[in-house]
Amino acid sequence: MVAESAVDTPAQPPLLPALIGMTGLQALVALALFAPGVLAPRMGIDPAGLGLFSTTGFAVGMAASLGGGVLAGRLGSFRMASFCAVAVAAAMLCAMTGGSTLALLAAGIAIGLACGPETPASAAILGRLVREADRPMVFSVRQTGNQIGAMAGSLALPLLAAVADPRAGYAAIAALALLCVLPFERLRPAYDPLTRSATTGFGLMAAVRLLRSDPALRRLSLVSAPYAASQLTLNGFFVVFAVSELGLEHVAAGVALAAGQAGGLAGRLGWGVVASRWVAPRLLVGLLGLGMAAASALVALTGAALPFPVLVTLTFLFGLTASGWNGVFLAEVARLAPAGRIGEATGAVMVGGFAGLIVGPVLLVAAAAVSSLAAGYLVVGLLAALAGLSLLGGKR
């Protein structure tokens, strides 16, 4: 199955504004999604509270992802982007009220409504505009938004918390989210008609049936679960892990995490080039699973004993794999999707990824309660290695 190619017609709008807009949306969502983890030491949020926020957000995000492609077909991709931005603002306003269970639960629900639909909505519009040969690179560029947002948060939020109230970081993100609605609405008239015509007659159950009936897409969905959990161990829990178990100061932990985010940024761009020119995307995604497993194990087993520059290098390599796989992965989903159904196929496949994001915090919190967060890193790394091996054989 090959997804649709771009249609060279005079009426088709250019790719670049849509790519910039959807990359910016992901940067915004990532900035908000990882903010509680970065601010946890200053806000007094323990691993259990952080796990509640993450689990709630990703549980809601799973349901929203499954319907994201369908909603993009009914409302348009940039109308969905505006909705996601408003949900980000709501999440940050909830988080500003403190680290209580109720505040984290409300913030998690709101951020789930943002992080769930944004990937299917962006896949739907970019898949309509890009040539098939360019798809791995374009999807990888779009996925750099996650690293841009996470890097900005890792560097700015600890400093802001140190010189002011940590809630100021939440307020700044909420204001930025509301400002982003303006360009999204400006792009909407030119681009939303493309996706509104793409999903006629395709409902939620059809997306579920697509996943059940297509072994290749189903395998990708299963693989995305431990991959997403591995990414979460870096992006969502590393600052808490580094402060509590590696003995780093808060700002130093943020710098180390920023190095991991830089690795993810380099990976999302670099792996897109590799997949476009030299290595089949399916094979590359499998190899990245082995790489993220090795990096996770090294951080868990040796992180506390490493000099800071070496630890920063290791977190860079961790990000290169655990945060660098998404663009090539989504390009492969788009390649396998039925013609005209990229958004729905992406939403269905990403259910597996959200399952990993839900189970990942549970594993880490349980490991911390019984042993340590380092033990949780080892378990998640082992699961990622097994998933990677499953993609190294087979065809299609």
VEXDO-149117 format. One record per residue (C-alpha): residue number from 0; residue in three letters; y, z, x. Coordinates in nm, 3 decimals, always signed. Example, Ala and Ser with C-alpha at 12.3 -4.5 7.8 and 13.67 -1.06 7.14 Angstrom:
residues 2
[rec 0; 'ala'; [-0.450; +0.780; +1.230]],
[rec 1; 'ser'; [-0.106; +0.714; +1.367]],
This chain:
residues 396
[rec 0; 'met'; [+0.000; +0.000; +0.000]],
[rec 1; 'val'; [+0.342; -0.089; +0.136]],
[rec 2; 'ala'; [+0.660; +0.046; -0.010]],
[rec 3; 'glu'; [+0.945; -0.178; -0.106]],
[rec 4; 'ser'; [+1.166; -0.338; +0.155]],
[rec 5; 'ala'; [+1.540; -0.365; +0.133]],
[rec 6; 'val'; [+1.654; -0.653; -0.086]],
[rec 7; 'asp'; [+1.913; -0.869; +0.079]],
[rec 8; 'thr'; [+2.152; -0.929; -0.206]],
[rec 9; 'pro'; [+2.531; -0.936; -0.194]],
[rec 10; 'ala'; [+2.550; -0.650; -0.444]],
[rec 11; 'gln'; [+2.349; -0.410; -0.230]],
[rec 12; 'pro'; [+2.568; -0.142; -0.072]],
[rec 13; 'pro'; [+2.544; -0.073; +0.303]],
[rec 14; 'leu'; [+2.291; +0.169; +0.447]],
[rec 15; 'leu'; [+2.521; +0.371; +0.677]],
[rec 16; 'pro'; [+2.729; +0.563; +0.418]],
[rec 17; 'ala'; [+2.413; +0.665; +0.233]],
[rec 18; 'leu'; [+2.246; +0.771; +0.558]],
[rec 19; 'ile'; [+2.549; +0.979; +0.661]],
[rec 20; 'gly'; [+2.575; +1.136; +0.317]],
[rec 21; 'met'; [+2.209; +1.232; +0.293]],
[rec 22; 'thr'; [+2.203; +1.359; +0.652]],
[rec 23; 'gly'; [+2.504; +1.575; +0.569]],
[rec 24; 'leu'; [+2.329; +1.708; +0.259]],
[rec 25; 'gln'; [+2.029; +1.818; +0.462]],
[rec 26; 'ala'; [+2.254; +1.981; +0.723]],
[rec 27; 'leu'; [+2.423; +2.180; +0.448]],
[rec 28; 'val'; [+2.095; +2.292; +0.292]],
[rec 29; 'ala'; [+1.949; +2.387; +0.630]],
[rec 30; 'leu'; [+2.260; +2.586; +0.721]],
[rec 31; 'ala'; [+2.226; +2.789; +0.402]],
[rec 32; 'leu'; [+1.848; +2.815; +0.412]],
[rec 33; 'phe'; [+1.833; +2.970; +0.758]],
[rec 34; 'ala'; [+2.149; +3.184; +0.727]],
[rec 35; 'pro'; [+1.971; +3.500; +0.603]],
[rec 36; 'gly'; [+1.724; +3.483; +0.892]],
[rec 37; 'val'; [+2.004; +3.446; +1.147]],
[rec 38; 'leu'; [+2.212; +3.725; +0.991]],
[rec 39; 'ala'; [+1.917; +3.956; +0.921]],
[rec 40; 'pro'; [+1.980; +4.198; +1.213]],
[rec 41; 'arg'; [+2.343; +4.249; +1.105]],
[rec 42; 'met'; [+2.270; +4.263; +0.732]],
[rec 43; 'gly'; [+1.982; +4.508; +0.769]],
[rec 44; 'ile'; [+1.725; +4.265; +0.628]],
[rec 45; 'asp'; [+1.371; +4.346; +0.744]],
[rec 46; 'pro'; [+1.083; +4.093; +0.767]],
[rec 47; 'ala'; [+0.967; +4.184; +0.415]],
[rec 48; 'gly'; [+1.312; +4.110; +0.268]],
[rec 49; 'leu'; [+1.336; +3.788; +0.464]],
[rec 50; 'gly'; [+0.991; +3.695; +0.341]],
[rec 51; 'leu'; [+1.099; +3.757; -0.020]],
[rec 52; 'phe'; [+1.395; +3.522; +0.019]],
[rec 53; 'ser'; [+1.188; +3.253; +0.188]],
[rec 54; 'thr'; [+0.890; +3.275; -0.046]],
[rec 55; 'thr'; [+1.106; +3.270; -0.358]],
[rec 56; 'gly'; [+1.314; +2.981; -0.229]],
[rec 57; 'phe'; [+1.020; +2.769; -0.133]],
[rec 58; 'ala'; [+0.824; +2.846; -0.451]],
[rec 59; 'val'; [+1.117; +2.724; -0.658]],
[rec 60; 'gly'; [+1.164; +2.438; -0.411]],
[rec 61; 'met'; [+0.803; +2.327; -0.460]],
[rec 62; 'ala'; [+0.853; +2.280; -0.833]],
[rec 63; 'ala'; [+1.192; +2.117; -0.778]],
[rec 64; 'ser'; [+1.048; +1.882; -0.514]],
[rec 65; 'leu'; [+0.781; +1.755; -0.748]],
[rec 66; 'gly'; [+1.048; +1.658; -0.998]],
[rec 67; 'gly'; [+1.310; +1.556; -0.743]],
[rec 68; 'gly'; [+1.212; +1.191; -0.724]],
[rec 69; 'val'; [+1.195; +1.164; -1.101]],
[rec 70; 'leu'; [+1.536; +1.327; -1.142]],
[rec 71; 'ala'; [+1.683; +1.094; -0.881]],
[rec 72; 'gly'; [+1.556; +0.809; -1.097]],
[rec 73; 'arg'; [+1.723; +0.950; -1.405]],
[rec 74; 'leu'; [+2.047; +1.089; -1.259]],
[rec 75; 'gly'; [+2.086; +0.908; -0.927]],
[rec 76; 'ser'; [+2.043; +1.031; -0.571]],
[rec 77; 'phe'; [+2.404; +1.130; -0.509]],
[rec 78; 'arg'; [+2.438; +1.305; -0.842]],
[rec 79; 'met'; [+2.135; +1.509; -0.726]],
[rec 80; 'ala'; [+2.315; +1.569; -0.394]],
[rec 81; 'ser'; [+2.609; +1.719; -0.582]],
[rec 82; 'phe'; [+2.374; +1.942; -0.778]],
[rec 83; 'cys'; [+2.210; +2.060; -0.454]],
[rec 84; 'ala'; [+2.550; +2.142; -0.301]],
[rec 85; 'val'; [+2.646; +2.355; -0.601]],
[rec 86; 'ala'; [+2.310; +2.534; -0.578]],
[rec 87; 'val'; [+2.379; +2.609; -0.208]],
[rec 88; 'ala'; [+2.713; +2.766; -0.299]],
[rec 89; 'ala'; [+2.546; +2.979; -0.567]],
[rec 90; 'ala'; [+2.279; +3.095; -0.319]],
[rec 91; 'met'; [+2.536; +3.203; -0.062]],
[rec 92; 'leu'; [+2.743; +3.390; -0.320]],
[rec 93; 'cys'; [+2.429; +3.579; -0.424]],
[rec 94; 'ala'; [+2.346; +3.658; -0.061]],
[rec 95; 'met'; [+2.698; +3.795; -0.006]],
[rec 96; 'thr'; [+2.623; +4.086; -0.238]],
[rec 97; 'gly'; [+2.392; +4.239; +0.025]],
[rec 98; 'gly'; [+2.032; +4.265; +0.138]],
[rec 99; 'ser'; [+1.894; +4.421; -0.178]],
[rec 100; 'thr'; [+1.579; +4.288; -0.341]],
[rec 101; 'leu'; [+1.773; +4.154; -0.640]],
[rec 102; 'ala'; [+2.030; +3.976; -0.421]],
[rec 103; 'leu'; [+1.764; +3.812; -0.202]],
[rec 104; 'leu'; [+1.561; +3.711; -0.508]],
[rec 105; 'ala'; [+1.861; +3.547; -0.676]],
[rec 106; 'ala'; [+1.963; +3.376; -0.351]],
[rec 107; 'gly'; [+1.608; +3.249; -0.305]],
[rec 108; 'ile'; [+1.597; +3.098; -0.654]],
[rec 109; 'ala'; [+1.927; +2.919; -0.600]],
[rec 110; 'ile'; [+1.840; +2.784; -0.255]],
[rec 111; 'gly'; [+1.508; +2.658; -0.392]],
[rec 112; 'leu'; [+1.699; +2.446; -0.643]],
[rec 113; 'ala'; [+1.883; +2.293; -0.345]],
[rec 114; 'cys'; [+1.606; +2.243; -0.089]],
[rec 115; 'gly'; [+1.347; +2.108; -0.335]],
[rec 116; 'pro'; [+1.514; +1.790; -0.468]],
[rec 117; 'glu'; [+1.712; +1.688; -0.159]],
[rec 118; 'thr'; [+1.429; +1.522; +0.034]],
[rec 119; 'pro'; [+1.287; +1.312; -0.255]],
[rec 120; 'ala'; [+1.640; +1.214; -0.360]],
[rec 121; 'ser'; [+1.730; +1.097; -0.009]],
[rec 122; 'ala'; [+1.396; +0.919; +0.037]],
[rec 123; 'ala'; [+1.449; +0.733; -0.290]],
[rec 124; 'ile'; [+1.786; +0.585; -0.191]],
[rec 125; 'leu'; [+1.715; +0.527; +0.180]],
[rec 126; 'gly'; [+1.380; +0.367; +0.097]],
[rec 127; 'arg'; [+1.563; +0.117; -0.122]],
[rec 128; 'leu'; [+1.811; +0.023; +0.150]],
[rec 129; 'val'; [+1.622; +0.017; +0.480]],
[rec 130; 'arg'; [+1.395; -0.255; +0.619]],
[rec 131; 'glu'; [+1.034; -0.145; +0.663]],
[rec 132; 'ala'; [+1.044; -0.200; +1.041]],
[rec 133; 'asp'; [+1.343; +0.035; +1.070]],
[rec 134; 'arg'; [+1.205; +0.303; +0.840]],
[rec 135; 'pro'; [+1.069; +0.548; +1.104]],
[rec 136; 'met'; [+1.398; +0.550; +1.292]],
[rec 137; 'val'; [+1.621; +0.575; +0.983]],
[rec 138; 'phe'; [+1.415; +0.854; +0.828]],
[rec 139; 'ser'; [+1.413; +1.036; +1.162]],
[rec 140; 'val'; [+1.792; +1.010; +1.187]],
[rec 141; 'arg'; [+1.825; +1.148; +0.837]],
[rec 142; 'gln'; [+1.599; +1.441; +0.922]],
[rec 143; 'thr'; [+1.831; +1.541; +1.207]],
[rec 144; 'gly'; [+2.046; +1.699; +0.937]],
[rec 145; 'asn'; [+1.808; +1.992; +0.937]],
[rec 146; 'gln'; [+1.867; +2.051; +1.307]],
[rec 147; 'ile'; [+2.242; +1.997; +1.286]],
[rec 148; 'gly'; [+2.274; +2.260; +1.016]],
[rec 149; 'ala'; [+2.034; +2.502; +1.180]],
[rec 150; 'met'; [+2.198; +2.469; +1.523]],
[rec 151; 'ala'; [+2.543; +2.527; +1.376]],
[rec 152; 'gly'; [+2.419; +2.839; +1.200]],
[rec 153; 'ser'; [+2.230; +2.971; +1.503]],
[rec 154; 'leu'; [+2.540; +2.951; +1.722]],
[rec 155; 'ala'; [+2.822; +3.029; +1.479]],
[rec 156; 'leu'; [+2.680; +3.290; +1.243]],
[rec 157; 'pro'; [+2.587; +3.558; +1.503]],
[rec 158; 'leu'; [+2.931; +3.523; +1.664]],
[rec 159; 'leu'; [+3.104; +3.540; +1.326]],
[rec 160; 'ala'; [+2.900; +3.846; +1.235]],
[rec 161; 'ala'; [+2.992; +4.014; +1.564]],
[rec 162; 'val'; [+3.369; +3.965; +1.530]],
[rec 163; 'ala'; [+3.394; +3.999; +1.151]],
[rec 164; 'asp'; [+3.188; +4.091; +0.849]],
[rec 165; 'pro'; [+2.851; +3.903; +0.841]],
[rec 166; 'arg'; [+2.921; +3.817; +0.477]],
[rec 167; 'ala'; [+3.201; +3.590; +0.602]],
[rec 168; 'gly'; [+2.932; +3.347; +0.715]],
[rec 169; 'tyr'; [+2.793; +3.324; +0.363]],
[rec 170; 'ala'; [+3.144; +3.270; +0.223]],
[rec 171; 'ala'; [+3.214; +2.989; +0.470]],
[rec 172; 'ile'; [+2.891; +2.809; +0.381]],
[rec 173; 'ala'; [+2.966; +2.839; +0.007]],
[rec 174; 'ala'; [+3.312; +2.689; +0.056]],
[rec 175; 'leu'; [+3.173; +2.404; +0.264]],
[rec 176; 'ala'; [+2.911; +2.329; -0.003]],
[rec 177; 'leu'; [+3.173; +2.295; -0.274]],
[rec 178; 'leu'; [+3.380; +2.066; -0.052]],
[rec 179; 'cys'; [+3.076; +1.840; -0.001]],
[rec 180; 'val'; [+3.065; +1.762; -0.372]],
[rec 181; 'leu'; [+3.373; +1.542; -0.331]],
[rec 182; 'pro'; [+3.222; +1.279; -0.096]],
[rec 183; 'phe'; [+2.890; +1.285; -0.284]],
[rec 184; 'glu'; [+3.066; +1.202; -0.609]],
[rec 185; 'arg'; [+3.269; +0.932; -0.437]],
[rec 186; 'leu'; [+2.950; +0.761; -0.314]],
[rec 187; 'arg'; [+2.771; +0.798; -0.647]],
[rec 188; 'pro'; [+2.899; +0.485; -0.831]],
[rec 189; 'ala'; [+2.786; +0.247; -0.554]],
[rec 190; 'tyr'; [+2.443; +0.396; -0.483]],
[rec 191; 'asp'; [+2.307; +0.580; -0.784]],
[rec 192; 'pro'; [+2.229; +0.265; -0.990]],
[rec 193; 'leu'; [+1.970; +0.170; -0.725]],
[rec 194; 'thr'; [+1.759; +0.479; -0.780]],
[rec 195; 'arg'; [+1.825; +0.510; -1.151]],
[rec 196; 'ser'; [+1.635; +0.186; -1.199]],
[rec 197; 'ala'; [+1.348; +0.285; -0.969]],
[rec 198; 'thr'; [+1.152; +0.536; -1.176]],
[rec 199; 'thr'; [+1.137; +0.407; -1.529]],
[rec 200; 'gly'; [+0.822; +0.532; -1.697]],
[rec 201; 'phe'; [+0.716; +0.752; -1.405]],
[rec 202; 'gly'; [+0.683; +1.120; -1.501]],
[rec 203; 'leu'; [+0.575; +1.436; -1.328]],
[rec 204; 'met'; [+0.209; +1.400; -1.417]],
[rec 205; 'ala'; [+0.210; +1.048; -1.277]],
[rec 206; 'ala'; [+0.331; +1.191; -0.945]],
[rec 207; 'val'; [+0.048; +1.444; -0.950]],
[rec 208; 'arg'; [-0.206; +1.173; -1.032]],
[rec 209; 'leu'; [-0.074; +0.962; -0.746]],
[rec 210; 'leu'; [-0.147; +1.242; -0.502]],
[rec 211; 'arg'; [-0.492; +1.308; -0.645]],
[rec 212; 'ser'; [-0.592; +0.942; -0.642]],
[rec 213; 'asp'; [-0.468; +0.845; -0.295]],
[rec 214; 'pro'; [-0.668; +1.003; -0.008]],
[rec 215; 'ala'; [-0.414; +0.908; +0.260]],
[rec 216; 'leu'; [-0.121; +1.065; +0.077]],
[rec 217; 'arg'; [-0.333; +1.367; -0.012]],
[rec 218; 'arg'; [-0.425; +1.417; +0.354]],
[rec 219; 'leu'; [-0.060; +1.406; +0.454]],
[rec 220; 'ser'; [+0.022; +1.661; +0.187]],
[rec 221; 'leu'; [-0.242; +1.898; +0.321]],
[rec 222; 'val'; [-0.128; +1.852; +0.681]],
[rec 223; 'ser'; [+0.233; +1.926; +0.588]],
[rec 224; 'ala'; [+0.142; +2.282; +0.485]],
[rec 225; 'pro'; [+0.067; +2.431; +0.831]],
[rec 226; 'tyr'; [+0.328; +2.206; +0.992]],
[rec 227; 'ala'; [+0.596; +2.341; +0.761]],
[rec 228; 'ala'; [+0.474; +2.698; +0.818]],
[rec 229; 'ser'; [+0.500; +2.643; +1.195]],
[rec 230; 'gln'; [+0.853; +2.512; +1.155]],
[rec 231; 'leu'; [+0.941; +2.822; +0.953]],
[rec 232; 'thr'; [+0.814; +3.057; +1.223]],
[rec 233; 'leu'; [+1.077; +2.905; +1.452]],
[rec 234; 'asn'; [+1.368; +2.843; +1.216]],
[rec 235; 'gly'; [+1.336; +3.134; +0.976]],
[rec 236; 'phe'; [+1.184; +3.420; +1.177]],
[rec 237; 'phe'; [+1.258; +3.361; +1.544]],
[rec 238; 'val'; [+1.579; +3.568; +1.559]],
[rec 239; 'val'; [+1.406; +3.868; +1.401]],
[rec 240; 'phe'; [+1.104; +3.817; +1.629]],
[rec 241; 'ala'; [+1.317; +3.779; +1.941]],
[rec 242; 'val'; [+1.524; +4.091; +1.869]],
[rec 243; 'ser'; [+1.240; +4.317; +1.754]],
[rec 244; 'glu'; [+0.953; +4.207; +1.982]],
[rec 245; 'leu'; [+1.100; +4.007; +2.271]],
[rec 246; 'gly'; [+1.384; +4.252; +2.335]],
[rec 247; 'leu'; [+1.674; +4.004; +2.315]],
[rec 248; 'glu'; [+2.024; +4.085; +2.196]],
[rec 249; 'his'; [+2.129; +3.923; +1.868]],
[rec 250; 'val'; [+2.361; +3.661; +2.020]],
[rec 251; 'ala'; [+2.105; +3.575; +2.293]],
[rec 252; 'ala'; [+1.838; +3.533; +2.026]],
[rec 253; 'gly'; [+2.073; +3.295; +1.843]],
[rec 254; 'val'; [+2.121; +3.093; +2.162]],
[rec 255; 'ala'; [+1.744; +3.070; +2.215]],
[rec 256; 'leu'; [+1.698; +2.957; +1.855]],
[rec 257; 'ala'; [+1.976; +2.700; +1.899]],
[rec 258; 'ala'; [+1.779; +2.559; +2.193]],
[rec 259; 'gly'; [+1.481; +2.522; +1.960]],
[rec 260; 'gln'; [+1.702; +2.344; +1.708]],
[rec 261; 'ala'; [+1.827; +2.115; +1.985]],
[rec 262; 'gly'; [+1.465; +2.036; +2.064]],
[rec 263; 'gly'; [+1.408; +1.950; +1.700]],
[rec 264; 'leu'; [+1.712; +1.723; +1.702]],
[rec 265; 'ala'; [+1.589; +1.545; +2.013]],
[rec 266; 'gly'; [+1.240; +1.522; +1.864]],
[rec 267; 'arg'; [+1.349; +1.376; +1.533]],
[rec 268; 'leu'; [+1.538; +1.101; +1.711]],
[rec 269; 'gly'; [+1.297; +1.052; +1.999]],
[rec 270; 'trp'; [+0.979; +1.053; +1.793]],
[rec 271; 'gly'; [+1.138; +0.798; +1.560]],
[rec 272; 'val'; [+1.179; +0.562; +1.856]],
[rec 273; 'val'; [+0.824; +0.631; +1.976]],
[rec 274; 'ala'; [+0.678; +0.562; +1.630]],
[rec 275; 'ser'; [+0.881; +0.243; +1.594]],
[rec 276; 'arg'; [+0.773; +0.096; +1.928]],
[rec 277; 'trp'; [+0.465; +0.248; +2.087]],
[rec 278; 'val'; [+0.253; +0.493; +1.883]],
[rec 279; 'ala'; [+0.135; +0.464; +1.522]],
[rec 280; 'pro'; [+0.315; +0.723; +1.308]],
[rec 281; 'arg'; [-0.011; +0.879; +1.178]],
[rec 282; 'leu'; [-0.141; +0.929; +1.532]],
[rec 283; 'leu'; [+0.191; +1.066; +1.653]],
[rec 284; 'val'; [+0.209; +1.318; +1.367]],
[rec 285; 'gly'; [-0.140; +1.439; +1.461]],
[rec 286; 'leu'; [-0.046; +1.485; +1.827]],
[rec 287; 'leu'; [+0.265; +1.678; +1.729]],
[rec 288; 'gly'; [+0.044; +1.928; +1.548]],
[rec 289; 'leu'; [-0.133; +2.005; +1.873]],
[rec 290; 'gly'; [+0.199; +2.036; +2.054]],
[rec 291; 'met'; [+0.350; +2.282; +1.807]],
[rec 292; 'ala'; [+0.031; +2.491; +1.819]],
[rec 293; 'ala'; [+0.050; +2.517; +2.198]],
[rec 294; 'ala'; [+0.420; +2.610; +2.192]],
[rec 295; 'ser'; [+0.367; +2.872; +1.921]],
[rec 296; 'ala'; [+0.087; +3.034; +2.120]],
[rec 297; 'leu'; [+0.294; +3.041; +2.440]],
[rec 298; 'val'; [+0.591; +3.203; +2.266]],
[rec 299; 'ala'; [+0.365; +3.465; +2.110]],
[rec 300; 'leu'; [+0.165; +3.548; +2.423]],
[rec 301; 'thr'; [+0.422; +3.516; +2.701]],
[rec 302; 'gly'; [+0.768; +3.524; +2.541]],
[rec 303; 'ala'; [+0.843; +3.889; +2.619]],
[rec 304; 'ala'; [+0.765; +3.844; +2.990]],
[rec 305; 'leu'; [+0.956; +3.520; +3.046]],
[rec 306; 'pro'; [+1.300; +3.501; +3.210]],
[rec 307; 'phe'; [+1.560; +3.399; +2.956]],
[rec 308; 'pro'; [+1.611; +3.043; +3.091]],
[rec 309; 'val'; [+1.234; +2.982; +3.076]],
[rec 310; 'leu'; [+1.218; +3.121; +2.722]],
[rec 311; 'val'; [+1.502; +2.890; +2.619]],
[rec 312; 'thr'; [+1.312; +2.594; +2.765]],
[rec 313; 'leu'; [+1.000; +2.699; +2.576]],
[rec 314; 'thr'; [+1.186; +2.729; +2.246]],
[rec 315; 'phe'; [+1.327; +2.380; +2.311]],
[rec 316; 'leu'; [+0.971; +2.248; +2.343]],
[rec 317; 'phe'; [+0.869; +2.445; +2.035]],
[rec 318; 'gly'; [+1.148; +2.277; +1.837]],
[rec 319; 'leu'; [+1.063; +1.937; +1.985]],
[rec 320; 'thr'; [+0.729; +1.953; +1.805]],
[rec 321; 'ala'; [+0.751; +2.206; +1.520]],
[rec 322; 'ser'; [+1.090; +2.076; +1.401]],
[rec 323; 'gly'; [+1.059; +1.718; +1.525]],
[rec 324; 'trp'; [+0.773; +1.586; +1.309]],
[rec 325; 'asn'; [+0.948; +1.542; +0.973]],
[rec 326; 'gly'; [+1.116; +1.205; +1.011]],
[rec 327; 'val'; [+0.807; +1.020; +1.132]],
[rec 328; 'phe'; [+0.601; +1.200; +0.869]],
[rec 329; 'leu'; [+0.830; +1.095; +0.583]],
[rec 330; 'ala'; [+0.840; +0.738; +0.711]],
[rec 331; 'glu'; [+0.460; +0.732; +0.693]],
[rec 332; 'val'; [+0.474; +0.866; +0.336]],
[rec 333; 'ala'; [+0.720; +0.589; +0.249]],
[rec 334; 'arg'; [+0.489; +0.328; +0.405]],
[rec 335; 'leu'; [+0.196; +0.446; +0.195]],
[rec 336; 'ala'; [+0.390; +0.491; -0.130]],
[rec 337; 'pro'; [+0.345; +0.246; -0.418]],
[rec 338; 'ala'; [+0.620; -0.015; -0.444]],
[rec 339; 'gly'; [+0.931; +0.137; -0.600]],
[rec 340; 'arg'; [+0.790; +0.493; -0.601]],
[rec 341; 'ile'; [+0.903; +0.636; -0.267]],
[rec 342; 'gly'; [+1.094; +0.923; -0.424]],
[rec 343; 'glu'; [+0.804; +1.033; -0.643]],
[rec 344; 'ala'; [+0.547; +0.997; -0.365]],
[rec 345; 'thr'; [+0.767; +1.200; -0.131]],
[rec 346; 'gly'; [+0.812; +1.473; -0.390]],
[rec 347; 'ala'; [+0.438; +1.489; -0.455]],
[rec 348; 'val'; [+0.345; +1.500; -0.085]],
[rec 349; 'met'; [+0.607; +1.764; -0.010]],
[rec 350; 'val'; [+0.435; +2.004; -0.249]],
[rec 351; 'gly'; [+0.197; +2.068; +0.040]],
[rec 352; 'gly'; [+0.488; +2.136; +0.273]],
[rec 353; 'phe'; [+0.641; +2.383; +0.032]],
[rec 354; 'ala'; [+0.304; +2.553; -0.006]],
[rec 355; 'gly'; [+0.308; +2.609; +0.370]],
[rec 356; 'leu'; [+0.663; +2.743; +0.350]],
[rec 357; 'ile'; [+0.550; +2.989; +0.083]],
[rec 358; 'val'; [+0.233; +3.102; +0.258]],
[rec 359; 'gly'; [+0.395; +3.110; +0.604]],
[rec 360; 'pro'; [+0.622; +3.409; +0.534]],
[rec 361; 'val'; [+0.333; +3.591; +0.368]],
[rec 362; 'leu'; [+0.120; +3.544; +0.680]],
[rec 363; 'leu'; [+0.401; +3.655; +0.909]],
[rec 364; 'val'; [+0.492; +3.963; +0.703]],
[rec 365; 'ala'; [+0.123; +4.060; +0.677]],
[rec 366; 'ala'; [+0.077; +4.014; +1.051]],
[rec 367; 'ala'; [+0.386; +4.225; +1.122]],
[rec 368; 'ala'; [+0.255; +4.501; +0.897]],
[rec 369; 'val'; [-0.094; +4.503; +1.052]],
[rec 370; 'ser'; [-0.018; +4.406; +1.410]],
[rec 371; 'ser'; [+0.294; +4.211; +1.511]],
[rec 372; 'leu'; [+0.492; +3.896; +1.436]],
[rec 373; 'ala'; [+0.340; +3.751; +1.754]],
[rec 374; 'ala'; [-0.002; +3.765; +1.587]],
[rec 375; 'gly'; [+0.141; +3.567; +1.296]],
[rec 376; 'tyr'; [+0.267; +3.302; +1.536]],
[rec 377; 'leu'; [-0.086; +3.267; +1.675]],
[rec 378; 'val'; [-0.245; +3.227; +1.330]],
[rec 379; 'val'; [+0.005; +2.965; +1.216]],
[rec 380; 'gly'; [-0.034; +2.778; +1.545]],
[rec 381; 'leu'; [-0.412; +2.763; +1.502]],
[rec 382; 'leu'; [-0.374; +2.616; +1.152]],
[rec 383; 'ala'; [-0.130; +2.353; +1.283]],
[rec 384; 'ala'; [-0.378; +2.254; +1.555]],
[rec 385; 'leu'; [-0.656; +2.204; +1.300]],
[rec 386; 'ala'; [-0.426; +1.994; +1.081]],
[rec 387; 'gly'; [-0.325; +1.779; +1.376]],
[rec 388; 'leu'; [-0.686; +1.714; +1.468]],
[rec 389; 'ser'; [-0.756; +1.596; +1.112]],
[rec 390; 'leu'; [-0.509; +1.309; +1.156]],
[rec 391; 'leu'; [-0.643; +1.186; +1.489]],
[rec 392; 'gly'; [-0.938; +1.017; +1.324]],
[rec 393; 'gly'; [-0.960; +0.779; +1.032]],
[rec 394; 'lys'; [-0.755; +0.478; +0.934]],
[rec 395; 'arg'; [-0.469; +0.375; +0.710]],
